[in-house]
Amino acid sequence: MSVPVLSVKNLSIDYIGDETDFRAVDDVSFDIGPGEFFGLAGESGCGKSTIAFAISRLHRPPALIRSGQILLQGRNVLDLDKEQLRKFRWSEVAMVFQSAMNSLNPVLTIETQFYDVLHTHLGMNRAQARERAAELLKLVDISVDRLKSYPHQCSGGMRQRIVIAICLALNPKLLIMDEPTTALDVVVQREILQRIDKLRVELGFSVLFITHDLGLMVQVCDRIGVMLEGKLVEVNGAHDIYTAPQHDYTRKLWASMPRLHGEQIRQGAQQ
Ligand SMILES: Nc1ncnc2c1ncn2[C@@H]1O[C@H](COP(=O)(O)OP(=O)(O)OP(=O)(O)O)[C@@H](O)[C@H]1O
């Protein structure tokens, strides 16, 4: 692989308790290459989101990073001070959360929400921000008329695409998506992931995609890491994860998925 965009090295994260600490992430290492679509799979509670939050430096107590490094283009994210962090977020790493479509401010128009990011980080005035926002909405296939709308006037899928457009505003190197489409129906979910995939090719960013839905993951990812109880137990190409899983737990994950879904996946993996 060429020089990775992201290198997670021997990362261990505890949640500090009154009596004992709980190890949520245990000595995890993986790389994501330039333009790569990398997935982290595993059942609920295995530590996926804890890793995502740590990469964005959004983790808060009781989460405590015990050891390891998170290198973004060679720079350790864990060493950044407040000012460096402000610049790092959005411009280097942007994160779409599980409930992202509800993260838009309900009392502000879509235009103002773009303006807030573009003005704060790039010093754009209203007119410049409007122009850039229109370009960004186009990327996610939303009409520029929507700039005047409030979030409640947009559908869930549309709101999710707007959040993604805002995330792309500063051309991040890495887009982290933590269950970004879970609340949406499968057709909209697929459309959004296809759109992200296209943008990734056009704009060149890398993606860390987190979901417990291994079936969905093999359809869109280049490589997949499978987590079990805080440990990364297997990392492999998406096709291999489906056709030749190496770890017992990966095989169990497949066995637990409905057969119909499996057939759809087979088609997706062969496309
Ligand atoms: N604030 C917290 N305090 C204590 N323990 C926590 C906290 N947040 C998460 N955990 C625990 O850390 C473990 C990892 O959680 P995490 O949210 O990273 O898992 P996940 O794989 O992303 O799960 P999900 O798919 O349900 O989001 C879980 O056992 C969870 O209960």
The ligand as an SDF file (V2000), in Angstrom:
LIG
                    3D

 31 33  0  0  0  0  0  0  0  0999 V2000
  -19.4550    6.4200   28.0690 N   0  0  0  0  0  0  0  0  0  0  0  0
  -19.2240    5.0970   28.2870 C   0  0  0  0  0  0  0  0  0  0  0  0
  -18.9760    4.6410   29.5280 N   0  0  0  0  0  0  0  0  0  0  0  0
  -18.7160    3.3470   29.7550 C   0  0  0  0  0  0  0  0  0  0  0  0
  -18.6780    2.3940   28.8040 N   0  0  0  0  0  0  0  0  0  0  0  0
  -18.9320    2.7730   27.5540 C   0  0  0  0  0  0  0  0  0  0  0  0
  -19.2130    4.1420   27.2240 C   0  0  0  0  0  0  0  0  0  0  0  0
  -19.4220    4.2210   25.8790 N   0  0  0  0  0  0  0  0  0  0  0  0
  -19.2720    2.9570   25.4130 C   0  0  0  0  0  0  0  0  0  0  0  0
  -18.9780    2.1010   26.4030 N   0  0  0  0  0  0  0  0  0  0  0  0
  -18.7600    0.6450   26.2790 C   0  0  0  0  0  0  0  0  0  0  0  0
  -17.6330    0.4320   25.4230 O   0  0  0  0  0  0  0  0  0  0  0  0
  -17.8880   -0.6860   24.5690 C   0  0  0  0  0  0  0  0  0  0  0  0
  -17.6700   -0.2740   23.1310 C   0  0  0  0  0  0  0  0  0  0  0  0
  -18.6970    0.6280   22.7670 O   0  0  0  0  0  0  0  0  0  0  0  0
  -18.8110    1.2260   21.2920 P   0  0  0  0  0  0  0  0  0  0  0  0
  -19.9330    2.2050   21.3020 O   0  0  0  0  0  0  0  0  0  0  0  0
  -17.4820    1.6840   20.8290 O   0  0  0  0  0  0  0  0  0  0  0  0
  -19.2150   -0.0900   20.4740 O   0  0  0  0  0  0  0  0  0  0  0  0
  -19.7850   -0.2070   19.0070 P   0  0  0  0  0  0  0  0  0  0  0  0
  -19.1370   -1.3990   18.4380 O   0  0  0  0  0  0  0  0  0  0  0  0
  -19.6360    1.0770   18.2750 O   0  0  0  0  0  0  0  0  0  0  0  0
  -21.3120   -0.5040   19.2790 O   0  0  0  0  0  0  0  0  0  0  0  0
  -22.6280    0.0650   18.5370 P   0  0  0  0  0  0  0  0  0  0  0  0
  -22.6270   -0.5910   17.1850 O   0  0  0  0  0  0  0  0  0  0  0  0
  -23.7360   -0.3950   19.4120 O   0  0  0  0  0  0  0  0  0  0  0  0
  -22.4840    1.5550   18.4710 O   0  0  0  0  0  0  0  0  0  0  0  0
  -19.3070   -1.1680   24.8670 C   0  0  0  0  0  0  0  0  0  0  0  0
  -19.2110   -2.2860   25.7300 O   0  0  0  0  0  0  0  0  0  0  0  0
  -19.9500   -0.0090   25.5740 C   0  0  0  0  0  0  0  0  0  0  0  0
  -20.9120   -0.4420   26.5150 O   0  0  0  0  0  0  0  0  0  0  0  0
  1  2  1  0
  2  3  1  0
  2  7  2  0
  3  4  2  0
  4  5  1  0
  5  6  2  0
  6  7  1  0
  6 10  1  0
  7  8  1  0
  8  9  2  0
  9 10  1  0
 10 11  1  0
 11 12  1  0
 11 30  1  0
 12 13  1  0
 13 14  1  0
 13 28  1  0
 14 15  1  0
 15 16  1  0
 16 17  2  0
 16 18  1  0
 16 19  1  0
 19 20  1  0
 20 21  2  0
 20 22  1  0
 20 23  1  0
 23 24  1  0
 24 25  2  0
 24 26  1  0
 24 27  1  0
 28 29  1  0
 28 30  1  0
 30 31  1  0
M  END
$$$$
